[in-house]
Every structure is written in structure tokens, then in C-alpha cells.
């Protein structure tokens, strides 16, 4: 799965910031490739409004 951060992390809850960091997303426009598993899907659910997912 390709995950891209499309919205800023400024002013977000600490949990959302830490989730983005654990996925390897730092700045707007940063992309990462993650395995398609339950753990990754759970993280995506937490910050779904901030990211764009391509399978």
C-alpha cells in the first residue's frame, strides 16, 4: 500500500502525530510503502482524514 500525507499534522492530537510518524510520514507530500495487514489498516483508520491511500 502506498500512503501519502496530504494534510498538515499541526494542531492534531498527539496520537495522530505519533501514528503518522510510525508510518514514516513526516511532511506534507511525503510517501511511504507499507504492507497490507491489520496493523497498517488500523493506523490508516486513525489518520484517514489526513492521508491518501493507493493499493
Buried (B, 14 or more C-beta within 10 A) or exposed (E): BEBBBEEEBEEBEEEBBBBBEEBEBEEEEBEBEBEEEEEBEEBBEBBEEBBEEEE
